[in-house]
Amino acid sequence: MEIIGFILTAMAVLIILKILLLPVKLIIKIGVNILVGGILLGLCSALGIGIILHWWTIGLTAILGIPGFFIALIITILL
């Protein structure tokens, strides 16, 4: 279920960016950032590292990518 939420959030971000006509280079950069953040979330989930996967952590990682992953990790550690 978390994967579906991540994919939908990532697609929504890319569609919004496309609508706003951002330069292609920036869209690709954000897309790569989203992909790396998703891979990090999946890797931590597979390894059993306790990141709480709620809709807001998935959305945060999908929107911010790697920085969002580390923010979600810090929030999880603090909670």
Secondary structure, 3 states (H helix, E strand, C coil): CHHHHHHHHHHHHHHHHHHCCCCHHHHHHHHHHHHHHHHHHHHHHHHCCCCCCCHHHHHHHHHHCHHHHHHHHHHHHHC
